[in-house]
């Protein structure tokens, strides 16, 4: 099981605003803000890292850009994620819908975030 992961972003203020609003649709919040690094998490369990499980840090973005999928509990959350991401500067990389090539209930949306990382919200039911 992965405890936490992160990416480098070129503009921490821009990315913090983007992720704070987009990830809120999935129950995430800022857990720890260190100025040049910000940790986000849903904090569903007492054993969750109090700093969050997804981090952004202001440094040169990774090359090549990675793909990160965030779990959504409902299809409505997937749609809200997509809508909020577009509102805050993301570029659609796949509208909300079924991706039956993965499995029959795979419902997801894909966004290129401000630094070009391909982020996804996915619901498996």
C-alpha positions as CSV (number, residue, x, y, z in Angstrom):
1,X,0.0,0.0,0.0
2,X,1.3,3.5,-0.9
3,X,1.5,5.9,2.1
4,X,2.2,9.1,0.2
5,X,3.5,10.4,-3.1
6,X,4.1,13.7,-4.8
7,X,5.0,15.7,-7.8
8,X,7.1,18.8,-8.5
9,X,5.2,21.9,-9.8
10,X,6.6,25.1,-11.3
11,X,4.3,27.5,-9.4
12,X,3.3,26.5,-5.9
13,X,0.6,29.2,-5.5
14,X,-1.1,28.3,-8.8
15,X,-0.9,24.5,-8.2
16,X,-2.0,24.9,-4.5
17,X,-5.2,26.8,-5.7
18,X,-5.8,24.2,-8.4
19,X,-5.4,21.1,-6.3
20,X,-7.2,22.6,-3.2
21,X,-10.3,23.2,-5.3
22,X,-10.2,20.1,-7.5
23,X,-9.3,17.6,-4.8
24,X,-12.0,19.0,-2.5
25,X,-14.5,17.3,-4.8
26,X,-13.0,14.0,-3.7
27,X,-13.0,14.8,0.0
28,X,-9.3,15.9,0.1
29,X,-8.1,19.0,2.0
30,X,-4.8,20.6,2.8
31,X,-3.2,18.7,5.7
32,X,0.1,20.5,5.9
33,X,1.3,23.7,4.1
34,X,5.1,24.3,4.3
35,X,5.1,27.2,1.9
36,X,7.0,25.5,-1.0
37,X,5.4,22.1,-0.4
38,X,1.7,21.3,0.4
39,X,0.3,18.0,1.5
40,X,-3.3,17.0,0.7
41,X,-5.3,14.1,2.2
42,X,-8.7,12.8,2.9
43,X,-7.7,11.6,6.4
44,X,-10.2,8.7,6.3
45,X,-8.4,6.7,9.1
46,X,-6.5,7.6,12.2
47,X,-3.5,5.7,10.8
48,X,-3.4,8.1,7.7
49,X,-0.3,10.3,7.5
50,X,-1.3,13.6,9.2
51,X,0.7,15.5,6.5
52,X,-1.5,14.0,3.7
53,X,-0.9,11.3,1.0
54,X,-0.5,13.6,-2.0
55,X,2.2,16.3,-2.1
56,X,3.1,19.1,-4.4
57,X,6.5,20.8,-4.1
58,X,7.8,23.8,-6.0
59,X,10.7,22.5,-8.1
60,X,11.3,21.6,-11.7
61,X,8.4,19.4,-12.8
62,X,9.3,15.8,-13.5
63,X,10.1,14.7,-17.0
64,X,8.3,12.7,-18.4
65,X,5.1,13.8,-16.6
66,X,3.5,11.1,-14.6
67,X,-0.1,9.9,-14.4
68,X,-1.9,10.0,-11.1
69,X,-5.4,8.5,-10.5
70,X,-7.4,9.7,-7.5
71,X,-10.2,7.4,-6.3
72,X,-13.8,8.8,-6.4
73,X,-16.6,7.3,-4.4
74,X,-19.3,8.1,-7.0
75,X,-19.6,9.0,-10.6
76,X,-20.9,12.4,-9.5
77,X,-17.6,13.0,-7.8
78,X,-15.8,12.2,-11.1
79,X,-18.0,14.7,-12.9
80,X,-17.4,17.3,-10.2
81,X,-13.6,16.7,-10.3
82,X,-13.6,17.2,-14.1
83,X,-15.8,20.4,-14.0
84,X,-13.7,22.0,-11.2
85,X,-10.4,21.1,-12.9
86,X,-11.5,22.9,-16.1
87,X,-12.7,25.8,-14.0
88,X,-9.3,26.2,-12.4
89,X,-7.2,25.9,-15.6
90,X,-7.0,22.2,-16.3
91,X,-7.3,20.9,-19.9
92,X,-9.7,18.1,-20.7
93,X,-7.8,14.9,-21.5
94,X,-10.9,12.6,-21.4
95,X,-14.4,13.5,-20.5
96,X,-16.3,11.7,-17.7
97,X,-17.4,8.3,-18.9
98,X,-17.0,4.6,-18.9
99,X,-13.6,3.0,-19.9
100,X,-14.7,-0.5,-20.6
101,X,-11.2,-1.5,-21.8
102,X,-10.2,-1.5,-18.1
103,X,-13.4,-3.1,-16.7
104,X,-17.2,-2.7,-17.2
105,X,-17.7,-0.3,-14.3
106,X,-14.6,1.8,-14.7
107,X,-15.9,5.4,-14.8
108,X,-13.3,8.1,-15.1
109,X,-12.3,11.6,-16.3
110,X,-8.8,12.8,-17.2
111,X,-7.3,16.3,-16.9
112,X,-3.9,17.8,-17.9
113,X,-3.2,20.0,-14.8
114,X,-1.2,23.3,-15.0
115,X,2.2,21.6,-15.4
116,X,0.9,18.9,-17.8
117,X,0.6,16.0,-15.4
118,X,-2.3,13.7,-16.5
119,X,-4.5,13.4,-13.4
120,X,-7.6,11.2,-13.2
121,X,-10.6,10.7,-11.0
122,X,-11.9,7.1,-11.2
123,X,-15.0,5.4,-9.7
124,X,-15.0,1.6,-9.9
125,X,-18.7,1.0,-9.2
